[in-house]
């Protein structure tokens, strides 16, 4: 009887019950995340609005020193900046919902145009940088874990610290100095001829590589790729250093798990243990951290884009900051806040699919 | 599986090597035309919304003016006008050429001219050139061919020159709104251009493609290059690297003195130096500067003038890209003399400086609070003012308290008596000596340093309304001597126009003239 009890099949785990309102755990998890992300974006947008008003109204900021106080008052009235702050806030929020971010003060450019054109440039740079970060962080993290506390591990840990501690503009400058003498392109997203030609692509995505592919000119594709190499390395190393350390630590923890010990006991070769059993599971926390790295990536993009004349959101943001065009700054910072919020939500979704434990 | 993975890695490796191989030596192709790089920024193509170098650079290429300066000349020459002259002491009348059109086919008439000037005044944009039109009382198109400017003060000899400045581009009244600035995208789309070039592809502050306008028949010569592309840089270091590597043909404004010195030694490029115009100087707030009374304040100013070594500043800080300025008028401007050199000498003279202070009973050492700005007049301002501090303190007569403030705050505080002694710079609107005098010395001048002098004001009125160049130049000399004697400002350095071009580019030196117009029409490939 006792034997029978011992060998009796375990009770099947309780099937995840639907919630009282009929949602599956996954749906409930996603709804909760979505419910969290919306207030987060609202808080960020509100903070941007308040911060921009704390330092004065946009008209005075952009025109002080060049207009009399009467002229400033007149322009403030025209633009509605003399109305109660709550009225301005409501108008700002309702504008955001309608997709109307307004027009910059200094060059009368629709802010939505900045999102489309310069946003695409930042997106492209971020993707290249993530590719570099993964290419550096994943394999080297694995190597570091495998050679724990030996010379390769020590060197790679040092490199990781250097990667994320070195200011991105400094790394960019070093790369420029190293590669410029060989004629490697150090500024812009493409050479002038390619950039001009790609303006005629229809439909224009503003993502240079796609535009070059749509244009169908191999020379332009290569040219676009060349221009992306140095900025992607400068920005990618920043995140790559974080990934390297993260992969190393997680892999080391995973290698101490029981199922890994069991695999070793069964005589599975160490390489296979790492590749098939430990490494994949060690990547789950990396996906989680990717969401947080997005903010770091965007912050780094401001400096990378400025260093390499990459006309993305960060580059444009500094231009408008210098001109004290706070309507433009407000629009760009709002977009960056929304991007960070949405990315964070998407990462949560991915993690939920990759690691079912988080749904419960 | 293993083989597949190795194959992918090999393929990726080959792709990288391919990109690398193609990257080394990557440059421009001949079909791109000429490429000119700059760190200037465009505020607006619309003349009503811009009064800055970057915007003027575009306007010079794509708009016609009533009058203009042809290559190598400071002689006013008809552009869209057939002729212009004073019809009355307070009336300046221009007759238009026949059959002018904008590139979009709309007619360019006297009505377009009157519209262009009036809307600058009506829009009164804070970035616009309305301040250049203070002497314009009204403008009226009498008919399609005749436009009459009515002036506030009679016989203003500088008014014709104003027509060539940022206030002068003629816009299409059927395209540009009368009450607001037209955004750049709309301006490019409308193609309402009438200069030697029109704009093709345009990405604000990134790229601007200029295509020769076959219908242009104005003061500039016909474009030698059919296509010129302007590439905008944020960082002058990238501009320098790109001209050095042959990725662009011309680097026009602004390279640092160190970059210029380095490019002078580089192969394949040539540094072109043209007529100067920029003036760097110190301003004295006559109310708040050190000194117990006006005599002591004047003595301190004179002692400072006797203690500065301009040549050292020019050579050590600016590597020879600036020249010593011994007058409020930079050398080369018609009528310029070296009043400061005559009065205070070329080199520091401690004995003379001490005598000025002793005679006025000034207690030595004098503490001098000097403000400079690190972000508006180039990155070398910091070195420049530290060198000035060293020179002044080396005399043993001064203790300098040096402070710097970023531009926005600086421009507000300096006009509110915030700074007793401070740095400013000046880039002329037009090549006439008056542009270095009236804005600085007339009542309610832009310096706002409490300088006002009846004799000077009278002299300024005389030179502005004097049609005879010889007697006008005599008045200029008198004014320059007066500035050296009264010292409302202390001129330090004057800057040449500097462009760097590939060895295979011709015409750069021809456009670097005293008119301060960088004409793409002059440039070509050898």
Interface residues (C-beta under 8 A of the other chain):
Chain A: X62 X63 X64 X65 X66 X67 X71 X106 X107 X108 X109 X113 X117 X176 X180 X182 X183 X184 X185 X186 X187 X188 X191 X192 X193 X195 X196 X199 X200 X222 X223 X225 X226 X229 X306 X307 X308 X309 X311 X315 X318 X319 X324
Chain B: X18 X19 X22 X23 X24 X25 X26 X27 X28 X29 X31 X32 X35 X41 X42 X43 X44 X49 X124 X126 X127 X181 X183 X184 X185 X200 X201 X203 X204 X205 X206 X207 X209 X229 X231 X233 X234 X235 X237 X238 X241 X242 X244 X245 X246 X247 X248 X408 X411 X412 X415
